[in-house]
């Protein structure tokens, strides 16, 4: 009788796990950095955090060290709350192996038999098919290699990017010594330390992604496909060239993670969209950078070349640690601490978090003011009496934003305030003042967002328009002039 009761309990447990799997298959929410675009009021997700961020060397409950995007971990730190029995499965090799003219050098492996045609290899362009496959090539970026674990139709589009036509990767420090060293940092493990003065805008890192993983691949242990999806992650790493594989395994992962590779991915990825769906990208070198709520560097991702860039957001002195932020910095200290602990499992000990309570509360007040003023400029809120700020008042609001960003040492995000100042002064007819802020915004956008970002292009166009209205020839080159 006891035996039957135990057997019945085990069967019920298995059925409970399987029937509830559909409720837990989605990945945990990403921590994203939100930047408001003064021109259109839209929000930009920066994957430092943006979506996700790399795992750092900091004491975050990891066995070694790092963090991301942006660059940011994006899944709940505790993955161990479930212990349901999981069915084991094997990945299915892609029908026909490697197709003729394929960009992939390794036979793709899938969660289930994909629906294919003889020509494109992909039948379903809408993404309804829930098949996931791991596609790999060792020749990408001059032998750096890359593995893409996603839906077949998305992988096909990724393979058409200019990145796959580049014969070699980017080597910033091939002819000179880098302005930094990787050294132990007390309480953080390893970190990036400046060995000379680094000036604002200097490029520090430029590395292609070695992995792109669809976010739906990340499951909890309760899911029936947990082991299968984890096997996909392992295959993606195993099929990288040896050097890239070593760099991946050198990254710190979550402490006591049930699956080593997923534990490393959970805290070392940056979020990006491919095919309109959320993915996580891996850049092992950038994972060396630790978190700071007031970082001195910024990063962006080029979706055409698949290269991730990191640049100095201010002057960094020799001996100073080079840092990025894993989270949205426009939060109170309490909310920042919760976000870091939730996603990365460590408590932030940056100078901004460790300041006395009185100073911290004043900082929280300034953050609240920044968020409130942005809503006012966006038209989401109004002044007392239900009135809208005049054009002249908006310029004062924007300038106050700039001051608040400076007080908060938000040098990695201050370009948002500069763009507001440029836009509001233009609308108020203060063209010379607008031109001053537009030049700052253009330079800041190039550093923070990269040349392909529309913000940099828009600010460049605004310089030209404002200078034309002023009747002054500033020798500004348009795209037509450059051609």
Secondary structure by P-SEA (a helix, b strand, c coil): caaaaaaaaaaaaaaaaaaaccccccccccbbbbbbcccccbbbbbccccccccccccccccccccccccccccccccccccccbbbbbbbbccccccccccccccccccccccccccccccccccccccbbbbbbbccccccccccccccaaaaaaaaacccccccccccccccccccccccccccccbbbbbccccccccccccccccccccccccccccccaaaaaaaaaaaaaaaccaaaaaaaaacccccccccaaaaaaacbbbbbbcccbbbbbbbcccccbbbbccccccccccccccbbbbbbcccccccbbbbbbcccccccaaaaaaaaaaccccccccccccccaaaaaaaaaaaaaaaaaaaaaaccccccccccccaaaaaaaaaaaaaaaaaacccccaaaaaaaaaaaaaaacaaaaaaaaaaaaaaaaaaccccccaaaaaaaaaaaaaaaaaccccccccccccc
